[in-house]
Amino acid sequence: MTGAEAASITARTGAASAQAVSNARTWVRGEHLESYAHRVLTPAEVLIFVRYREQLSRRVLDLGCGAGRTLGYLVALGAEAHGIDIAPAMVEHCRRAFPSAAVRVGDLASLGVCVDGSFDAILATDNLLDVLGDAERRRALEVIHQLLAPEGLLIFSSHDLGYLDDHPGPREWETSSRTKTLRKLAERAPVDLVRAIGRRRRAAANRRRLMPLQERHADYAVINDFPHDYSLLHYYIRRDAQVRQLKELGFVTIDCIDAEGTTVAPGGSGPTDSLYYVARLG
């Protein structure tokens, strides 16, 4: 699959949402390779790798593997590691860094044509599923269900709408006053100043373009989120709604923890905007 095919396949798969198409156009360029070329895990991810080491050392698929942040640990565990990413630049980086892993260009929205066989575990960290709209996200989970072995595990993180509700109000970018912003910019070196002004202009343009695509529903929301100069639309869902959604799609949730590795009980939320889920086939 070429980069152009990966960029457009989301739009050709079912009734693609504007959210999925916009996000795919951002990610396929692979412009943030340097930012993601590291091996840092969150406390929750460390706990997951320890707690589910046996399944993660078998045949594992890393969705949205990026620059190999988690893929490298699967290789270190001796797993038959597979990875897909929409950005050809990310895939080439992983192939060089982890030659024993099978990595290819692929789109989450067309997962069924990107990979085959069954997997003992499927990873979707960094809130990968949240680049899709609700219907597409459910379709992706249905395909994941088909790809999992009978005792396989789905391990993923997702933006927590409960956290967002607990922390209402605009983000820092929206609350900073013009005077305060100009004062901060004036303290920077000229080169950094030019870059900062450029980023702020891009962020403002992205906000104007993507804010009309935001959605708010009873159980989930689509938010124009701050990463990469507000160029993305992310799906947010409450903890209990995510568990219900998984059940509707044939999964049983066996673990829900926050970014610090603390169990999140029904009705709860975490100290950051993401929660981690571990589910098996129902």
C-alpha positions in Angstrom: 0.0 0.0 0.0 1.4 3.4 -1.0 1.2 6.5 1.1 -1.4 8.0 -1.2 -3.6 4.9 -0.9 -3.3 5.0 2.9 -4.3 8.6 3.0 -7.4 8.1 0.9 -8.6 4.6 2.1 -10.4 6.0 5.1 -12.6 8.1 2.8 -13.4 5.0 0.7 -14.3 2.8 3.6 -18.0 2.9 4.3 -19.5 6.3 5.2 -16.3 7.9 6.4 -16.7 10.7 8.9 -15.1 14.1 8.4 -13.2 13.4 11.6 -11.5 10.2 10.2 -10.7 11.8 6.9 -9.2 14.9 8.5 -7.1 12.9 11.0 -5.9 10.5 8.3 -4.6 13.5 6.2 -2.7 14.7 9.2 -1.1 11.4 10.2 -0.2 10.0 6.8 2.4 12.7 6.3 4.5 11.3 9.2 5.8 14.8 10.1 6.2 14.0 13.8 8.6 11.1 13.5 11.2 12.7 15.7 8.7 13.4 18.4 7.6 9.8 18.5 11.0 8.1 18.1 11.5 7.1 21.8 10.8 4.2 24.1 9.1 5.9 27.0 6.2 4.0 28.6 3.6 5.4 30.9 3.3 3.8 34.4 0.0 2.1 33.1 1.8 0.6 30.1 4.6 -0.7 32.3 2.1 -2.4 34.5 0.3 -3.8 31.4 3.5 -5.2 30.0 4.2 -6.9 33.3 0.7 -8.1 34.0 0.0 -9.5 30.5 3.6 -10.5 29.6 2.6 -14.0 28.5 0.0 -12.9 25.9 2.3 -10.0 24.8 5.2 -12.5 24.1 3.1 -14.4 21.5 1.7 -13.3 18.1 0.9 -9.6 18.7 -0.4 -6.8 16.4 0.6 -3.2 17.3 -2.0 -0.9 15.7 -0.6 2.6 14.9 2.9 1.5 15.8 4.3 4.9 15.0 8.1 5.0 15.5 8.0 1.7 17.5 7.5 3.0 21.0 5.7 -0.1 22.2 6.7 -2.3 19.2 10.3 -2.4 20.5 9.2 -3.9 23.8 7.1 -6.6 22.0 10.3 -7.6 20.1 12.3 -7.6 23.3 9.7 -10.0 24.8 10.3 -12.4 21.9 6.9 -11.8 20.4 6.0 -12.5 16.8 5.5 -8.7 16.5 3.4 -7.2 13.7 2.7 -3.5 13.2 0.7 -1.2 11.0 0.8 2.5 10.6 -0.7 4.9 8.2 2.5 6.9 7.7 5.1 5.3 5.4 7.9 7.3 7.1 6.9 5.7 10.4 6.8 2.2 8.9 10.3 2.6 7.3 11.7 3.8 10.6 10.3 0.7 12.4 11.6 -1.6 9.7 15.1 -0.2 10.2 14.9 -0.1 14.0 13.2 -3.5 14.5 14.0 -5.7 11.5 12.5 -8.8 13.1 9.1 -7.2 13.3 6.6 -7.4 10.4 5.6 -3.8 9.8 3.5 -2.5 6.9 1.5 0.6 5.9 -2.1 0.2 6.8 -5.2 2.2 7.9 -7.2 1.4 11.0 -10.4 2.1 9.1 -9.6 -0.7 6.7 -8.0 -3.1 9.1 -9.5 -6.2 7.6 -7.5 -5.7 4.4 -4.3 -4.8 6.1 -3.6 -7.9 8.2 -4.7 -11.5 8.4 -4.4 -14.5 10.7 -5.3 -14.4 14.4 -3.4 -12.6 17.2 -2.9 -13.4 20.9 -3.0 -9.7 21.7 -3.8 -6.5 19.8 -2.4 -3.2 21.1 -3.9 0.2 20.3 -2.1 2.6 22.6 -1.8 6.4 22.3 -5.6 6.6 22.0 -5.3 5.3 18.5 -9.0 4.2 18.2 -10.0 7.8 18.9 -9.0 9.1 15.5 -12.2 7.5 14.2 -15.8 8.6 14.4 -18.2 6.5 16.4 -19.5 4.2 13.6 -16.0 3.7 12.2 -14.6 3.0 15.7 -17.2 0.3 16.3 -16.4 -1.2 12.9 -12.7 -1.3 13.8 -13.5 -3.0 17.1 -15.6 -5.6 15.2 -12.7 -6.4 13.0 -10.4 -6.6 16.0 -12.8 -9.1 17.5 -12.5 -11.2 14.4 -8.7 -11.0 14.4 -8.2 -12.1 18.1 -7.5 -15.7 19.0 -10.0 -17.3 21.4 -7.9 -16.4 24.5 -6.6 -13.2 22.9 -6.6 -9.7 24.5 -7.4 -6.2 23.2 -5.3 -3.6 25.0 -6.0 0.0 24.2 -6.2 3.5 25.6 -8.9 6.0 25.0 -9.7 9.6 25.8 -11.8 9.9 29.0 -14.9 12.1 28.7 -15.3 11.9 32.4 -12.0 13.7 32.9 -13.1 16.3 30.4 -16.4 16.8 32.3 -14.4 17.1 35.6 -12.2 19.8 34.1 -14.5 22.1 32.2 -13.5 25.3 30.5 -11.2 26.2 27.6 -7.7 24.8 27.3 -4.6 26.9 28.0 -4.2 28.0 24.3 -7.7 29.5 24.4 -7.4 31.2 27.8 -4.1 33.0 27.2 -4.6 36.7 26.7 -3.1 38.6 23.8 -0.9 40.7 26.1 0.3 37.6 28.0 1.1 35.8 24.8 3.0 38.6 23.3 5.0 39.0 26.6 6.0 35.3 26.5 6.9 35.4 22.8 9.1 38.5 23.3 11.2 36.5 25.8 12.2 34.0 23.2 15.1 33.9 20.8 14.3 35.3 17.3 14.3 31.9 15.6 12.1 30.4 18.4 9.8 33.5 18.2 9.2 33.0 14.5 8.4 29.3 15.0 6.1 30.1 17.9 4.2 32.7 15.9 3.9 30.2 13.0 2.5 27.5 15.3 0.1 29.9 16.9 -1.2 30.9 13.5 -1.6 27.3 12.4 -3.4 26.5 15.6 -5.8 29.4 15.1 -6.4 28.3 11.5 -7.0 24.7 12.6 -9.4 25.8 15.2 -11.5 27.7 12.8 -11.5 24.8 10.4 -12.2 21.9 12.8 -14.3 23.4 15.6 -17.5 23.1 13.5 -16.9 19.4 13.3 -17.1 18.9 17.1 -19.9 16.7 18.4 -21.4 16.1 21.9 -23.6 13.1 22.7 -24.8 11.4 25.8 -22.0 8.9 26.0 -19.2 10.3 23.8 -17.9 13.5 22.2 -15.7 14.5 19.3 -13.3 17.2 20.4 -10.9 19.4 18.4 -7.9 18.6 20.6 -4.7 20.5 21.3 -1.9 18.1 20.1 -0.1 19.2 16.9 -1.5 22.7 16.8 -5.1 21.6 17.1 -4.9 19.7 13.9 -6.8 16.6 15.2 -10.3 15.6 16.2 -10.4 13.1 19.0 -13.2 10.8 20.3 -13.8 11.0 24.0 -15.9 8.4 25.9 -16.7 7.8 29.6 -15.4 4.8 31.4 -18.7 3.0 31.8 -19.9 3.9 28.3 -16.7 2.3 26.9 -17.3 -0.9 28.9 -20.9 -1.0 27.6 -19.7 -0.5 24.1 -17.2 -3.3 24.4 -19.9 -5.6 25.7 -22.2 -4.7 22.8 -19.4 -5.7 20.4 -18.6 -9.0 22.1 -15.9 -8.1 24.5 -15.5 -8.5 28.3 -13.5 -5.8 30.0 -11.1 -7.3 32.5 -9.0 -4.2 33.4 -9.5 -0.4 33.4 -6.6 1.7 34.8 -5.6 5.3 34.6 -2.3 6.6 33.3 -0.7 6.1 36.7 -1.7 2.4 36.8 -4.5 2.8 39.3 -7.7 0.8 38.8 -10.6 2.9 37.8 -13.9 1.7 39.3 -17.3 2.1 37.6 -18.3 5.7 37.4 -14.8 6.9 37.9 -12.2 8.8 35.9 -8.5 9.3 36.1 -6.0 12.2 36.8 -5.3 12.6 33.0 -7.5 12.6 29.9 -6.8 8.9 29.0 -7.8 5.5 30.4 -6.4 2.1 29.6 -8.6 -0.9 28.9 -7.9 -4.6 28.7 -10.6 -6.8 27.2 -11.0 -10.4 26.0 -13.6 -12.0 23.8 -17.0 -12.5 25.5 
